[in-house]
Amino acid sequence: MLAPLVPQRGYFPDFLTPPEGVISVEEAMEAVRATPPERLRAEISKLPAGRPLPAWMRPMADGDGSDRALARLVDTLRDYHRAAIAPHWSHLHGRVEADRAARGRALLDGGVDGLLSSLPATMRWRSPVLEVDYPVDRDLHLDGRGLLLLPSFFCRRTPVTYHNPALTPVLVYPLEHASGPALVSPARSLVKLVGSTRSAVLEGIGAGCTTSELARRVGVSLASASQHATVLRDAGLLVTLRQGSAVLHTLTPLGAALLRGGASGDRPGGPRGDRPAPPAADRPADRPVVTSGTGPSPRR
């Protein structure tokens, strides 16, 4: 039902990924429902003409009587999220948070230059220009606006941005996916967590640390810290992301909940969804960020 609005590649309407997505899934759904008819008509008209819209979507394209069609679209989006995203939320959120921690460390260590230089290989920071691999050429000038960087579990191959350059500059980029199973069931390994050392390791990881930092915090050898981190990772309690020659460990929502005694505040599609609020790289007007590519809407 959603395929006509979201092709496998290329453009799809910007209204499907509203900025309210950084608050919660429900806020995003309500923003989609409130899309003005003129915007619906303008953005849907840019979809490839080769695939006609189904009858129930045509009122959105015509801009006439779109309320009922929007309500059905929101119900469909909500059902899709409940079936395909929510069951795997802990894993998805953990991967996003691991990338955010890595970018945050790069920002603290090297400022905005360090942050932009730490991005995946599809993006290259050559001050004052951020070059991005895209199928076709496109220039996006910030003109004094900030650039919102969004790591996404589902963005593959190349980063994406909004089609409309007047919208808040957003760059959605692919997470670096580790080899091995996409999802790890914690049930088999949770029994290994008994013991004071691993409790100290969980607490020592905090907001993120390298293996050598973890060893110093807990007071164990580097080899022991690495071994404990492996057990915790296999149990689904932390995520490990490689940063150059070092690795960065961060807690998953499950690990954080265990550390808090099970009082988890995370919920599927919760406050940050797959679109967290990562560091905004504020650039002055005389230092534009330029991307090269087609500029479809951010995929989530």
C-alpha positions as CSV (number, residue, x, y, z in Angstrom):
1,M,0.0,0.0,0.0
2,L,2.9,2.4,0.7
3,A,5.0,1.4,-2.3
4,P,3.5,4.0,-4.7
5,L,4.6,6.8,-2.3
6,V,8.0,5.3,-1.4
7,P,9.8,3.9,-4.5
8,Q,12.8,1.6,-4.0
9,R,15.1,4.4,-5.0
10,G,15.1,8.1,-5.9
11,Y,12.6,10.8,-4.9
12,F,9.8,10.4,-2.5
13,P,7.7,13.2,-0.9
14,D,9.3,15.2,1.9
15,F,6.1,15.3,4.0
16,L,6.6,11.6,4.9
17,T,9.6,12.5,7.1
18,P,8.6,15.5,9.1
19,P,11.0,17.1,11.7
20,E,8.6,16.0,14.4
21,G,10.1,12.6,14.0
22,V,12.8,13.6,16.5
23,I,10.2,13.8,19.2
24,S,8.2,10.5,18.7
25,V,6.6,8.4,16.1
26,E,3.1,9.6,17.1
27,E,4.2,13.2,16.7
28,A,5.5,12.4,13.3
29,M,2.2,10.7,12.4
30,E,0.2,13.7,13.4
31,A,2.4,16.0,11.4
32,V,1.8,13.9,8.3
33,R,-1.9,14.0,9.0
34,A,-1.7,17.8,9.1
35,T,0.1,18.3,5.8
36,P,-1.6,21.1,3.8
37,P,-3.3,20.1,0.6
38,E,-1.1,22.4,-1.5
39,R,2.0,20.7,-0.2
40,L,0.6,17.2,-0.9
41,R,-0.3,18.2,-4.4
42,A,3.1,19.8,-5.1
43,E,5.2,16.9,-3.6
44,I,3.2,14.0,-4.9
45,S,3.3,15.5,-8.4
46,K,7.1,14.9,-8.5
47,L,6.8,11.1,-8.2
48,P,7.6,9.1,-11.3
49,A,4.6,9.1,-13.7
50,G,5.1,5.5,-14.7
51,R,3.4,4.2,-11.5
52,P,-0.1,5.6,-11.1
53,L,-1.4,6.1,-7.5
54,P,-4.1,3.8,-6.2
55,A,-7.6,5.2,-6.0
56,W,-7.4,5.9,-2.3
57,M,-4.3,8.1,-2.6
58,R,-5.6,10.2,-5.5
59,P,-7.3,12.8,-3.3
60,M,-3.9,13.7,-1.8
61,A,-2.5,14.2,-5.3
62,D,-5.6,16.3,-6.3
63,G,-5.5,18.3,-3.1
64,D,-9.3,17.8,-2.8
65,G,-10.8,15.9,0.0
66,S,-7.4,14.7,1.3
67,D,-8.4,14.4,5.0
68,R,-9.7,10.9,4.6
69,A,-6.8,9.7,2.5
70,L,-4.3,11.2,5.0
71,A,-6.1,9.4,7.9
72,R,-5.8,6.1,6.0
73,L,-2.1,6.8,5.2
74,V,-1.3,7.5,8.8
75,D,-3.1,4.3,9.9
76,T,-1.1,2.3,7.3
77,L,2.2,3.9,8.5
78,R,1.3,3.1,12.1
79,D,0.5,-0.5,11.3
80,Y,3.7,-0.9,9.3
81,H,5.8,0.5,12.2
82,R,4.1,-1.8,14.7
83,A,4.7,-4.9,12.6
84,A,8.2,-4.2,11.1
85,I,10.0,-1.7,13.4
86,A,8.7,-1.9,17.0
87,P,9.7,-5.6,17.6
88,H,13.4,-4.8,16.8
89,W,13.5,-1.3,18.4
90,S,16.1,-2.1,21.1
91,H,18.6,-3.3,18.5
92,L,17.9,-0.4,16.1
93,H,18.1,2.2,18.9
94,G,21.4,0.7,20.2
95,R,23.0,1.0,16.8
96,V,21.9,4.6,16.4
97,E,23.1,5.5,19.9
98,A,26.5,3.8,19.2
99,D,27.0,6.0,16.1
100,R,25.9,9.1,18.0
101,A,28.4,8.4,20.8
102,A,31.2,8.0,18.2
103,R,30.3,11.3,16.5
104,G,30.0,13.0,19.9
105,R,33.6,11.9,20.8
106,A,34.8,13.2,17.4
107,L,33.2,16.5,18.1
108,L,34.7,16.8,21.6
109,D,38.2,15.8,20.4
110,G,38.3,17.8,17.1
111,G,35.4,20.2,17.0
112,V,33.2,20.5,13.9
113,D,36.2,19.6,11.7
114,G,36.8,16.5,13.6
115,L,33.1,15.5,13.6
116,L,32.7,16.0,9.8
117,S,36.0,14.2,9.1
118,S,34.7,11.2,11.2
119,L,31.7,10.6,8.9
120,P,31.6,7.4,6.8
121,A,33.6,7.1,3.6
122,T,30.6,8.2,1.4
123,M,31.2,11.7,2.8
124,R,34.5,13.7,2.7
125,W,35.1,16.9,4.6
126,R,37.2,19.4,2.6
127,S,36.6,22.6,4.4
128,P,34.4,24.5,3.7
129,V,32.7,21.8,1.6
130,L,31.2,18.4,2.6
131,E,31.3,16.2,-0.5
132,V,28.7,13.4,-0.5
133,D,28.5,10.5,-3.0
134,Y,25.2,10.9,-4.9
135,P,24.0,9.6,-8.3
136,V,23.7,13.1,-9.8
137,D,25.1,16.5,-8.9
138,R,23.4,18.8,-6.5
139,D,24.6,21.7,-4.4
140,L,23.0,22.4,-1.0
141,H,24.1,25.8,0.5
142,L,23.5,26.2,4.2
143,D,23.5,30.0,4.0
144,G,24.1,30.3,7.8
145,R,21.8,27.5,8.8
146,G,22.9,24.5,10.8
147,L,23.2,21.0,9.3
148,L,21.4,18.3,11.2
149,L,23.2,14.9,10.9
150,L,21.0,11.9,11.3
151,P,22.5,8.3,11.4
152,S,20.0,5.9,10.1
153,F,19.8,2.1,10.3
154,F,17.8,1.8,7.1
155,C,19.7,4.3,4.9
156,R,21.9,2.2,2.6
157,R,24.6,3.0,-0.1
158,T,24.5,6.8,-0.1
159,P,23.3,9.6,2.3
160,V,20.1,11.4,1.5
161,T,18.6,14.8,2.2
162,Y,15.3,16.7,1.6
163,H,14.3,17.4,-2.0
164,N,13.2,21.0,-1.0
165,P,16.2,23.1,-0.3
166,A,14.1,25.5,1.7
167,L,13.5,22.9,4.5
168,T,15.9,22.6,7.4
169,P,19.2,21.2,6.0
170,V,19.3,17.5,7.0
171,L,21.8,14.8,6.0
172,V,20.7,11.3,6.7
173,Y,23.7,8.9,6.4
174,P,24.0,5.1,6.7
175,L,25.1,3.5,9.9
176,E,28.2,1.2,9.6
177,H,26.7,-2.2,10.0
178,A,28.9,-4.8,11.7
179,S,29.3,-8.3,10.1
180,G,27.3,-11.1,11.7
181,P,23.7,-11.6,12.6
182,A,21.6,-8.4,12.4
183,L,19.8,-9.2,15.7
184,V,21.2,-11.0,18.7
185,S,18.9,-12.7,21.2
186,P,20.1,-11.9,24.7
187,A,18.4,-14.9,26.3
188,R,21.3,-17.4,25.9
189,S,24.0,-15.1,27.3
190,L,22.2,-13.2,30.1
191,V,23.1,-16.0,32.5
192,K,26.8,-15.1,32.0
193,L,26.2,-11.7,33.6
194,V,26.2,-12.8,37.2
195,G,29.1,-11.3,39.1
196,S,30.4,-8.0,40.4
197,T,33.1,-7.5,37.7
198,R,30.6,-7.4,34.8
199,S,28.3,-5.2,36.8
200,A,31.2,-2.8,37.2
201,V,31.9,-3.1,33.4
202,L,28.3,-2.1,32.6
203,E,28.6,0.9,34.9
204,G,32.0,1.8,33.6
205,I,30.8,2.0,30.0
206,G,28.4,4.8,30.9
207,A,27.9,7.1,28.0
208,G,30.5,5.3,26.0
209,C,34.2,4.4,26.2
210,T,37.0,2.5,24.5
211,T,38.3,-0.9,25.7
212,S,41.4,0.7,27.2
213,E,39.3,3.3,29.0
214,L,37.0,0.6,30.3
215,A,40.0,-1.4,31.6
216,R,41.2,1.7,33.5
217,R,37.8,2.5,34.9
218,V,37.1,-1.0,36.2
219,G,40.7,-1.8,37.2
220,V,41.2,-4.9,35.1
221,S,43.6,-5.9,32.3
222,L,42.9,-4.9,28.7
223,A,42.3,-8.5,27.8
224,S,39.9,-9.0,30.6
225,A,38.0,-5.8,29.7
226,S,37.8,-7.0,26.1
227,Q,36.5,-10.4,27.2
228,H,33.8,-8.9,29.4
229,A,32.7,-6.5,26.7
230,T,32.3,-9.5,24.3
231,V,30.1,-11.3,26.7
232,L,28.0,-8.2,27.3
233,R,27.8,-7.5,23.5
234,D,26.6,-11.1,22.8
235,A,24.0,-10.6,25.5
236,G,22.6,-7.6,23.6
237,L,23.6,-5.2,26.4
238,L,26.2,-3.1,24.5
239,V,27.1,-2.2,21.0
240,T,30.7,-1.9,19.7
241,L,31.6,0.4,16.9
242,R,35.1,0.6,15.5
243,Q,36.7,4.1,15.3
244,G,40.0,3.9,13.5
245,S,42.4,1.7,15.5
246,A,40.1,1.8,18.6
247,V,36.6,0.4,19.4
248,L,33.9,2.4,21.2
249,H,31.4,0.6,23.5
250,T,28.0,2.0,24.3
251,L,25.1,0.6,26.2
252,T,21.9,-0.6,24.4
253,P,18.5,0.4,25.9
254,L,18.4,-3.1,27.4
255,G,21.9,-2.6,29.0
256,A,20.9,0.8,30.3
257,A,17.6,-0.6,31.7
258,L,19.5,-3.4,33.5
259,L,21.9,-0.8,35.0
260,R,18.9,1.2,36.2
261,G,17.3,-1.9,37.7
262,G,14.9,-2.5,34.9
263,A,13.1,0.9,35.0
264,S,13.4,1.4,31.2
265,G,12.1,4.6,29.8
266,D,12.6,3.5,26.2
267,R,9.7,2.4,24.1
268,P,9.5,1.4,20.5
269,G,9.6,4.4,18.3
270,G,10.0,6.5,21.4
271,P,11.4,10.0,21.9
272,R,14.1,9.7,19.2
273,G,12.9,6.9,16.9
274,D,15.4,6.2,14.1
275,R,15.8,10.0,13.8
276,P,17.7,11.1,16.9
277,A,18.8,14.6,17.5
278,P,22.6,14.3,16.8
279,P,25.0,17.2,16.9
280,A,24.1,20.1,14.6
281,A,27.1,21.4,12.8
282,D,26.5,25.2,12.7
283,R,28.3,26.8,9.8
284,P,28.7,30.5,9.2
285,A,27.2,31.9,6.0
286,D,30.5,32.2,4.2
287,R,31.2,28.4,4.7
288,P,28.5,26.5,2.8
289,V,28.2,22.8,3.0
290,V,27.7,21.4,-0.5
291,T,26.3,17.9,-1.2
292,S,26.5,16.2,-4.6
293,G,23.5,14.2,-5.6
294,T,19.8,13.7,-6.2
295,G,18.5,14.8,-2.8
296,P,15.6,12.5,-2.1
297,S,13.8,12.8,1.2
298,P,15.5,11.2,4.2
299,R,14.7,7.5,4.4
300,R,14.2,6.1,7.8
